[in-house]
Amino acid sequence: MPEPVLLGSKPMTAAEVVDVVRGRAYVGLAEAVEKNLAATRQHIEKLADATSPTYGVSTGFGALATRHIPVESRTALQRSLIRSHAAGAGPAVEPEVVRALMLLRLRTLASGYTGVRPETAQTLAALLNADITPIVHEYGSLGCSGDLAPLAAVALALMGEGEVVHAGTRRPAEEALRAEGITPLVLAEKEGLALTNGTDGMLGMLLLAAADLHRLLDIADLTAAMSVEALLGTDRAFAADLQALRPHPGQAVSAARMFAALQGSKIVESHRGPDCNRVQDAYSLRCAPQVHGAARDTLAHAELVADRELQSAVDNPVVLPDGRVESNGNFHGAPVGYVLDFLAVPVADVASIAERRTDRMLDQARSHGLPPFLAHDPGVDSGHMIAQYTQAGVVSELKRLAVPASVDSIPSSAMQEDHVSMGWSAARKLRKAVDGLTTVLAVELLTAARALDLRAPLTPSPVTGRVRDLLRTRVEAPGPDRHLAPEIAAAEELVRSGAVLAAAELEVR
């Protein structure tokens, strides 16, 4: 199990988010956090008792912010806020997304700027540690004021209402909380807003996508190197002296990884020297470090934004240390939405260049001696012809997913929220894009490994050979046509699990 994560002991990191969300690391609150929450709550309680209204404490919300709510109706106000805002529709989103938004909302609650009681933060931590995952639906967030409907679904579960997944079963929240000995919350003033006003869903999906893309871009370097080798390409274009002429950091990393992956290849050595009549390789081979590297640099920028957001206290209104409760616009998801959209562009392009390399291996006119479609008996067998169709279909979808969501504001709340970020939508399409890139790289892996086998008796490099050998534990060597869908699925699983990177043993960074 990963190390426990103690909120308030130090700034939270992206790695800790992944540990909690995917590794089920325990989450706790530092003692100083609980004391700070109790002290901040006193400011809210003073304002609740005051005769003058304070937004979020003794008023309605959004377009109803000017309506004063009497003391005897405020519990009902909080309950009504959560019930009305838990208005999602469509399929349930992935449990890891829900865990991420729960954790990130807890992180903001623990900051002390939201005015919640200590027991509210403690109960949310208890749900995470008991692996109780509220049902959150696909639609309901415009990314401003935060991810309202998704976060309201979590708050509903804290109240013992709605549905959750617990012990692998979908069941009523009240039943799951009772099974774990967790007392449902009765929300007090300000807590409904504090639980729903955040960018936590979109930020959580950004952090998870970033973790996945680090792995996928490393794998793209490997599959590209395998394709270069299989197509009798040269490694000279990836040499450090040439790459230094254009000092983009991501490009340098990808080129170094590809160059290292090809060292010791008998296939590459077989066509060096004066007898080789080709001047330069196609762009999909020669320019792979430029494309993969630009994707790496884009990811680095997105992670910079994510890191800033991870250190932010996103709520409205916020409770300042001197007791002031101030309205603000920090819940607007534009900073996160932009980079979520930005990342979808290089994801589509990395997939596109991989598909071009795959197609080149299947084309007898461009593959330098490989059989048509890598077929065992061309004409009788179709080889990987339709695997490339699958790749092409996914790449086409990725191009559509690269269209930005964050430019498509749509007003809501009686024009009070007249410009929204659509960051949740940008995050949802990025998740689909990451899945698509996984499939595209799996097909390139499958095809390049087959092409390397067909270059025998020449042998691949030690790195690409280990990756090819790993695949052969799940997928048979070249032969007559077989059912290809299970082979693509097996390659996807090896890509997704990290087994491909482990087999490569390539530590170039």
C-alpha positions, 0 to 999 in steps of 0.5 A: 500500500502507498504511504498514508496522505496526511492533509495539512502536513505539507502541500499535496502533490500530484503523485499523492493524488494518484496514490489515493485515487488508484492506490487506495492510500489512507487519507487523514487530517493533520491535528493542526488542520482540525484546530484551524477548521474549528477556529474558522468555523467560529467566524461563520457561526458569528455571521450566522447569528448576525442580523445583516445577511451574508452570502452563502451563510444566511442567504440563498444562492446564485441568482437568489443571493439577495434573499435572506433565509431565517435561522429556522430554515437554514438546515433545510436550505443546505439540504435543498441546495444539495438535493437540487444541485445533484441533478446529473444525468447520463451514465455514471463516470468512472469511480477513479474520477469520483475518488479524485474529486472527493479527495481534492474537495477534501483538500480544499476543505482542509485549507481552512478557507471554506468555513466547514466544521471539522466533522464535515471534512472528517466524514468525507475522509471516512468515505474515501477510506471506506472506499464508498464511491458516490454515483456521479453522472456524466452531465451536470457540470459547466465548470462554473461555479465549479463542478456543481452537480458532480460535487453535489452527488458526493455531498448527497452521499455524505448526507446519507442520500443517493446511491454509491458503490461499496464493496463492488455493489451499487447500493443506497448511500445510507446503507453503505454508511451504516455498514461502515459505521459512518454517521450521515451529516446534517449540513450547517450554514455555508457547508452546502456551498463549500462542498459544491463550489470547486474545480475538483472534478476537472482537476482530478481528471487532469492529474490522472490524464497527466499520469497516464500520458507520461507512460503513453509518451514513453511507450510512443517513443518505444513503438516508434523506435520499433517501427523505425527499425522494422522499416529499415530506418536510420537512428542517425536523425536522433543523435544528440548533436543534431537534436541540440540544434533545436533545444526543446526539452521534450524533443531531446528526451524523446530523441535520446530514448529512441536513439538508445532503444535502437542501439545494438540492432542488427537490423539497423546495422544491416543497411548502414554504409554506401550501399544504402540508396536512401537519403532520409526517412519519411517524416513519420519516422524522422520527425517522431521526436519533434512530435512526441517532444512537443507533446511532452512540453505541452504536458509539462505546461499542463502539469504546471497549471495543475500544480498551481490549482492543486495548491489553491483554495477554490470556494465562494465565498471564502473565509479569510483569516481575519474573519471576513467572508468575501465573494470571488471568482476563483471557482471559474475553471478556465485555467484548468479547462484550457490545458485540458483542451490543449492536451487533447491536441498533442494526444491526437497528433501523437496517435496520428503519426503512429498510425502513419508509421503503421500504415507504412509497414503494411504498404508493400511499396513503402515497407522495404521488403516486408510482405503486403499487410504483413500477411502470411500468405498475401491474398489468402491472408489479410494480415494487419490490414483491418487493424490499421482501419481500427487505428484510423477510426480511432485517430479520426475520433481523436481529431474530433475530440481535439476540438476545444470545449472551453470556447463554448460557454453557455450562460446559466442561473438567470444570467448570473453565471453568464460565462462558464468554462466547460472544463468538465467537458474538456476533461471528459473528452481528454479521458476518451482521447487518452483511451484512444491513444492507448489503442493506437499505440497498441496496434503499432506495437502489435504491427511493429513486433510482427514486422521485426519477426519478419526481418529474421534472421536479422535481430532487433536491438536488446530493448526492442527485442525485450518488448517484442518478447513480452508481446509474444507471451500474449500474442503468437508469432506471425502466421496465418490470419487469426482473430485479431481483436483479442490480440489488440486487447492483449497489447492494450493491456500490456501498454496500460499496465506499464508492462511494456515500459518495464520490459524495455528497461529504458531509463533515459530521461 
